[in-house]
Amino acid sequence: MQRYTTIALFSAIVLSVSILGVYGFTSVPSTLKVQSDTQNIGAVPLLGHVTLTVTDPQGNILTYHQGDNIVVNQAEDCLSKKIFGIASNICPTGGAVYSVIGLGNQTSPPAVAKTDTALDHEITNQAGLTRLAASTLTETDATSGAPVSDVLQAQFTDSSSSAATITEAGLFNSTAISAVGMFAHQTFSGVTLNSGDSLTVKWTVTMGT
């Protein structure tokens, strides 16, 4: 009885080896469907929206502008590195956060791009219109029907003796222009401020769907 069992087992081994010889160890028959467990969950949208409101010394609204902006590559790279603890010189150092707004006055600034790292011509020497940290910052947690939202706002007042035409704005992580750290950028048709006028810039950043 043991003899027949051994022969049957040997025959099964020979048959298995013969099949593998035909297909090879790494081959998969073309009729075999392979299912992957990977799910496409999509990217997490990171969006920015900026509004600009110009008022005269009496508080009367003179100009209002709004529009979506570009969240630049530098910001997305930094967020990724912060989440996973990867050291990088493009991220805010110490307690620095993306809460600083800068203004530009280039006559015809080029269209914004994901690769931007600075304003085309930032205002550095006109009183009241240089980089300014947001005076208010509010955050609204995500819900099942809305993404997380952060709103930053700063008010600039032209305290010089001359007018200025603002054509771009950026969101940064430092009041120092030499620092690396742009988050978002937007250009727009010229917004004029006369001496004594104020410009309120409100930046809304949403993340999620």
Sine and cosine of phi, psi and omega as CSV:
sin_phi,cos_phi,sin_psi,cos_psi,sin_omega,cos_omega
0.00,0.00,-0.67,0.74,0.02,-1.00
-0.87,0.48,-0.57,0.82,-0.04,-1.00
-0.90,0.43,-0.68,0.73,-0.02,-1.00
-0.93,0.35,-0.59,0.81,0.03,-1.00
-0.90,0.44,-0.68,0.74,0.00,-1.00
-0.89,0.45,-0.68,0.73,0.01,-1.00
-0.90,0.44,-0.65,0.76,-0.02,-1.00
-0.91,0.42,-0.66,0.75,0.00,-1.00
-0.91,0.41,-0.66,0.75,0.01,-1.00
-0.89,0.45,-0.63,0.77,0.00,-1.00
-0.90,0.43,-0.62,0.78,0.00,-1.00
-0.91,0.40,-0.63,0.78,0.02,-1.00
-0.91,0.42,-0.71,0.71,0.02,-1.00
-0.86,0.51,-0.67,0.74,-0.01,-1.00
-0.91,0.42,-0.66,0.75,0.00,-1.00
-0.90,0.43,-0.69,0.72,0.01,-1.00
-0.89,0.45,-0.61,0.79,0.00,-1.00
-0.90,0.43,-0.66,0.75,0.01,-1.00
-0.90,0.43,-0.70,0.71,0.01,-1.00
-0.90,0.44,-0.53,0.85,0.04,-1.00
-0.91,0.42,-0.51,0.86,0.01,-1.00
-0.97,0.24,-0.75,0.66,-0.10,-1.00
-1.00,0.01,-0.46,0.89,-0.09,-1.00
0.99,0.11,0.40,-0.91,-0.08,-1.00
-0.94,0.34,-0.45,0.89,-0.08,-1.00
-0.96,-0.27,0.05,1.00,-0.03,-1.00
-1.00,0.03,0.53,-0.85,0.07,-1.00
-0.83,-0.56,0.82,-0.58,0.01,-1.00
-0.81,0.59,0.61,-0.79,-0.09,-1.00
-0.90,0.44,-0.36,0.93,-0.02,-1.00
-1.00,0.09,-0.12,0.99,-0.05,-1.00
-1.00,0.05,0.82,-0.58,0.01,-1.00
-1.00,-0.05,0.77,-0.63,0.01,-1.00
-0.96,-0.28,0.83,-0.56,-0.03,-1.00
-0.98,-0.21,0.74,-0.67,0.02,-1.00
-0.99,-0.11,0.56,-0.83,0.04,-1.00
-1.00,0.02,-0.06,1.00,-0.02,-1.00
-0.94,0.34,0.74,-0.68,0.03,-1.00
-0.93,-0.37,0.64,-0.76,0.03,-1.00
-1.00,0.02,0.99,-0.17,-0.05,-1.00
-1.00,-0.08,-0.09,1.00,0.06,-1.00
0.98,0.20,0.19,-0.98,0.00,-1.00
-0.99,0.11,0.40,-0.92,0.06,-1.00
-1.00,-0.02,0.91,-0.40,-0.05,-1.00
-0.90,0.43,0.67,-0.74,0.08,-1.00
-0.81,-0.58,0.95,-0.32,-0.16,-0.99
-0.83,-0.56,0.46,-0.89,0.04,-1.00
-0.75,-0.66,0.54,-0.84,0.03,-1.00
-0.64,-0.77,0.73,-0.69,-0.07,-1.00
-0.80,-0.60,0.64,-0.76,0.08,-1.00
-0.82,-0.57,0.58,-0.81,0.03,-1.00
-0.79,-0.61,0.79,-0.62,-0.01,-1.00
-0.80,-0.60,0.85,-0.52,0.02,-1.00
-0.98,-0.20,0.76,-0.65,0.04,-1.00
-0.79,-0.61,0.49,-0.87,0.06,-1.00
-0.99,0.11,0.07,-1.00,-0.04,-1.00
-0.85,0.53,-0.36,0.93,0.02,-1.00
-1.00,0.01,-0.02,1.00,0.03,-1.00
1.00,-0.01,0.09,1.00,0.03,-1.00
-0.97,0.25,0.71,-0.70,0.00,-1.00
-0.96,0.26,0.82,-0.58,0.00,-1.00
-0.98,-0.22,-0.64,0.77,-0.06,-1.00
-0.57,-0.82,0.58,-0.81,0.07,-1.00
-0.67,-0.74,0.73,-0.69,0.00,-1.00
-0.64,-0.76,0.61,-0.79,0.08,-1.00
-0.53,-0.85,0.40,-0.91,0.04,-1.00
0.07,-1.00,0.34,-0.94,0.07,-1.00
-0.96,0.27,0.38,-0.93,0.00,-1.00
-0.78,-0.63,0.09,-1.00,0.05,-1.00
-1.00,-0.04,0.81,-0.59,0.22,-0.98
-1.00,0.01,0.89,-0.45,-0.20,-0.98
-0.98,0.18,0.28,-0.96,-0.02,-1.00
-0.84,0.55,-0.64,0.77,-0.03,-1.00
-0.82,0.57,-0.65,0.76,-0.01,-1.00
-0.94,0.35,-0.70,0.71,0.00,-1.00
-0.90,0.44,-0.64,0.77,0.04,-1.00
-0.89,0.46,-0.68,0.73,-0.02,-1.00
-0.90,0.43,-0.69,0.72,0.00,-1.00
-0.86,0.50,-0.68,0.74,0.02,-1.00
-0.88,0.47,-0.70,0.72,-0.03,-1.00
-0.92,0.39,-0.61,0.79,0.03,-1.00
-0.90,0.43,-0.68,0.73,-0.04,-1.00
-0.88,0.48,-0.66,0.75,-0.09,-1.00
-0.98,-0.22,0.18,0.98,0.11,-0.99
0.94,0.34,0.56,0.83,0.00,-1.00
-0.99,-0.12,0.81,-0.58,-0.02,-1.00
-0.92,0.38,0.64,-0.77,0.00,-1.00
-0.31,-0.95,0.58,-0.81,0.01,-1.00
-0.99,0.10,-0.02,1.00,0.02,-1.00
-1.00,0.00,-0.17,0.99,-0.03,-1.00
-1.00,-0.04,0.40,-0.92,0.06,-1.00
-0.85,0.53,0.64,-0.77,0.03,-1.00
-0.98,-0.19,0.47,-0.88,0.01,-1.00
0.87,0.50,-0.79,-0.61,-0.03,-1.00
-1.00,-0.09,0.16,0.99,-0.05,-1.00
-0.92,0.39,0.66,-0.75,0.02,-1.00
-0.72,-0.70,0.22,-0.98,0.01,-1.00
-0.98,0.18,0.98,0.18,-0.05,-1.00
-0.67,-0.75,0.35,0.94,-0.04,-1.00
-0.91,-0.41,0.73,-0.68,-0.02,-1.00
-0.92,-0.38,0.72,-0.69,0.04,-1.00
-0.87,-0.50,0.45,-0.89,-0.02,-1.00
-0.88,-0.48,0.50,-0.87,0.04,-1.00
-0.78,-0.62,0.41,-0.91,-0.04,-1.00
-0.75,-0.67,0.44,0.90,0.08,-1.00
-0.86,0.51,0.70,-0.72,-0.06,-1.00
-0.85,0.52,-0.74,0.67,0.01,-1.00
-0.71,-0.71,0.98,0.20,-0.03,-1.00
-0.92,0.39,0.57,-0.82,0.04,-1.00
-0.92,0.39,0.30,-0.95,0.03,-1.00
-0.86,0.50,0.58,-0.82,0.01,-1.00
-0.93,0.37,0.45,-0.89,-0.03,-1.00
-0.61,-0.80,0.39,-0.92,0.01,-1.00
-0.87,0.49,-0.42,0.91,-0.05,-1.00
-1.00,0.05,0.01,1.00,-0.01,-1.00
-0.88,0.48,0.60,-0.80,0.07,-1.00
-0.77,-0.64,-0.08,1.00,-0.03,-1.00
-0.36,-0.93,0.27,-0.96,0.12,-0.99
-0.94,0.33,0.41,-0.91,-0.02,-1.00
-0.93,0.36,-0.64,0.77,0.05,-1.00
-0.49,-0.87,1.00,0.02,-0.07,-1.00
-0.97,0.23,0.60,-0.80,0.05,-1.00
-0.97,0.25,0.84,-0.55,-0.05,-1.00
-0.82,-0.57,-0.18,0.98,-0.15,-0.99
-0.68,-0.73,0.32,0.95,0.06,-1.00
-0.94,-0.34,0.85,-0.52,-0.13,-0.99
-0.82,0.57,0.80,-0.60,0.06,-1.00
1.00,0.01,-0.13,0.99,-0.09,-1.00
-0.86,-0.50,0.20,0.98,0.07,-1.00
-1.00,0.09,0.12,-0.99,-0.06,-1.00
-0.73,0.68,0.63,-0.78,-0.08,-1.00
-0.60,-0.80,0.73,-0.68,0.07,-1.00
-0.95,0.31,0.61,-0.79,0.00,-1.00
-0.86,0.51,0.68,-0.74,0.01,-1.00
-1.00,0.09,-0.39,0.92,0.06,-1.00
-0.71,-0.70,0.57,-0.82,0.05,-1.00
-0.57,-0.82,0.88,-0.47,0.01,-1.00
-0.83,-0.56,0.55,-0.83,-0.02,-1.00
-0.78,-0.62,0.71,-0.70,0.05,-1.00
-0.89,-0.46,0.86,-0.51,-0.03,-1.00
-0.90,0.44,0.45,-0.89,0.04,-1.00
-0.93,0.37,0.51,-0.86,0.10,-0.99
-0.78,-0.62,-0.01,-1.00,0.00,-1.00
-0.92,0.40,-0.29,0.96,-0.03,-1.00
-0.90,-0.44,-0.02,1.00,-0.05,-1.00
-0.49,-0.87,0.53,-0.85,0.00,-1.00
-0.98,0.20,0.18,-0.98,0.11,-0.99
-0.92,0.39,0.60,-0.80,-0.08,-1.00
-0.69,-0.73,0.72,-0.70,0.07,-1.00
-0.84,-0.54,0.74,-0.67,-0.02,-1.00
-0.85,-0.52,0.83,-0.55,0.04,-1.00
-0.90,-0.44,0.59,-0.81,-0.03,-1.00
-0.59,-0.81,0.68,-0.73,0.05,-1.00
-0.64,-0.77,0.55,-0.83,0.02,-1.00
-0.89,-0.46,0.84,-0.54,0.05,-1.00
-0.98,-0.20,0.61,-0.79,0.07,-1.00
-0.78,-0.63,0.84,-0.55,0.00,-1.00
-0.95,0.32,0.98,-0.19,-0.03,-1.00
-0.98,-0.19,0.21,0.98,0.07,-1.00
-1.00,0.04,-0.03,-1.00,-0.01,-1.00
-0.99,-0.10,0.08,1.00,-0.04,-1.00
-0.80,-0.60,0.32,-0.95,0.02,-1.00
-0.99,0.17,0.24,-0.97,0.04,-1.00
-0.60,-0.80,0.57,-0.82,0.06,-1.00
-0.91,-0.42,0.93,-0.38,-0.06,-1.00
-1.00,0.01,0.79,-0.62,-0.02,-1.00
-0.83,-0.55,-0.08,1.00,0.02,-1.00
-0.37,-0.93,0.36,-0.93,0.05,-1.00
-0.57,-0.82,0.47,-0.88,0.00,-1.00
-0.63,-0.78,0.43,-0.90,0.05,-1.00
-0.94,-0.34,0.81,-0.59,-0.14,-0.99
-0.76,-0.65,0.07,-1.00,0.03,-1.00
-0.93,-0.37,0.18,0.98,0.00,-1.00
-0.44,-0.90,0.50,-0.87,0.09,-1.00
-0.99,0.14,-0.15,0.99,0.02,-1.00
-1.00,0.02,0.84,-0.54,-0.03,-1.00
-0.90,0.43,-0.48,0.88,-0.02,-1.00
-0.95,0.32,-0.27,0.96,-0.04,-1.00
-0.96,0.26,0.50,-0.87,0.06,-1.00
-1.00,-0.01,0.77,-0.63,0.03,-1.00
0.39,-0.92,0.83,0.56,0.11,-0.99
-1.00,0.08,0.63,-0.78,0.06,-1.00
-0.96,-0.29,-0.74,0.67,-0.05,-1.00
-0.58,-0.82,0.34,-0.94,-0.09,-1.00
-0.52,-0.85,0.63,-0.78,0.05,-1.00
-0.51,-0.86,0.64,-0.77,0.13,-0.99
-0.90,-0.43,0.32,-0.95,-0.05,-1.00
-0.33,-0.94,0.21,-0.98,0.07,-1.00
-0.89,0.45,0.48,-0.88,-0.15,-0.99
-0.79,0.61,0.77,-0.64,0.09,-1.00
-0.94,-0.35,0.91,-0.41,-0.12,-0.99
-1.00,-0.02,0.73,-0.69,0.10,-0.99
-0.87,-0.49,0.82,-0.58,0.16,-0.99
-1.00,0.01,0.25,-0.97,0.00,-1.00
-0.83,0.56,0.80,-0.60,-0.01,-1.00
0.99,-0.12,-0.29,0.96,0.04,-1.00
-0.96,0.29,0.43,-0.90,0.03,-1.00
-0.88,-0.47,0.53,-0.85,0.06,-1.00
-0.84,-0.54,0.88,-0.47,0.07,-1.00
-0.99,-0.16,0.85,-0.53,0.01,-1.00
-0.94,-0.34,0.84,-0.54,0.03,-1.00
-0.88,-0.48,0.85,-0.53,-0.02,-1.00
-0.93,-0.36,0.82,-0.58,0.05,-1.00
-0.91,-0.41,0.84,-0.55,0.01,-1.00
-0.89,-0.45,0.80,-0.59,0.04,-1.00
-0.88,-0.48,0.55,-0.83,0.02,-1.00
-0.68,-0.74,0.82,-0.57,-0.01,-1.00
0.89,-0.45,-0.11,-0.99,-0.04,-1.00
-0.86,-0.50,0.00,0.00,0.00,0.00
